[in-house]
Amino acid sequence: MITVNAMGDICPIPVVKTKKALGELNGSGQIEVLVDNETAMRNVMKMAKSSGAQAEAKQLAEGQYQVMITVEASAESSEAGQVQDAKDSPAAQQTSDTAGVQACPTCVGTVVAAGSDRMGDGSDELGHILMKSFIFAVTQLDTLPDKMLFYNSGAKLTIEGSECLEDLKNLEEQGVEILTCGTCLDYYGIKDKLAIGTVTNMYSIVEILQGAMSVIRP
């Protein structure tokens, strides 16, 4: 069993350490991850499950959480076989560039990245008005974005009382994934007010931005 001590580590270090440990496993095995806050615990669990592993978490004491990750050999072998079959297939060899994009687990089309609750520099009041108009304009696009990321003060757009909430709910109902930075919600003390979408972490934000075909920054 591999033990990952991520106590005191800030986002996204616990996720990065855990992902590295998953790569070090030789076949099946278990990984114990220790973190000091619930947000890190949930981020580690989400990453582990997205990789096909099983994950369970519990609180050991005040400010101490344990995530137990189990990787089954059969699941890993099956995944390896599927990857090899894909590489060996004539279709994959003939269209390697396209196949590579389609196989990328984090690749998406268009991502909207909102790093502020205001749009542009200058008047704060005008900036708020422009951001509200921007979110509404996104709902009117013929082709909607795949994901919308909210971080720093942009996290305030996805909480209770946000003037953009109805438009964001409209977008989510149409299949747009709404993701808000957990560290940002904690920093502003508004995590319990999140009203739309799910909490994400910096590692996932970087992966999404890296895999995006295009990124819109208001």
TADA-V87040 format. One record per run of one state. SS is the DSSP state (2 for helix, 1 for strand, 0 for the rest). FROM is the first residue (numbers start at 0). TO is the last residue. If there is no record, write none. Layout:
ss->(SS:SS)
from->(FROM:FROM)
to->(TO:TO)
This chain:
ss->(0:1:0:2:0:1:0:2:0:1:0:1:0:2:0:2:0:2:0:1:0:2:0:1:0:2:1:0:2:0:1:2:0:2:1:0:1:0:2:1:0)
from->(0:1:5:12:24:28:35:37:50:53:61:63:71:72:88:89:94:95:103:107:114:123:139:146:150:151:158:159:164:173:176:181:188:190:193:194:197:200:201:211:216)
to->(0:4:11:23:27:34:36:49:52:60:62:70:71:87:88:93:94:102:106:113:122:138:145:149:150:157:158:163:172:175:180:187:189:192:193:196:199:200:210:215:217)
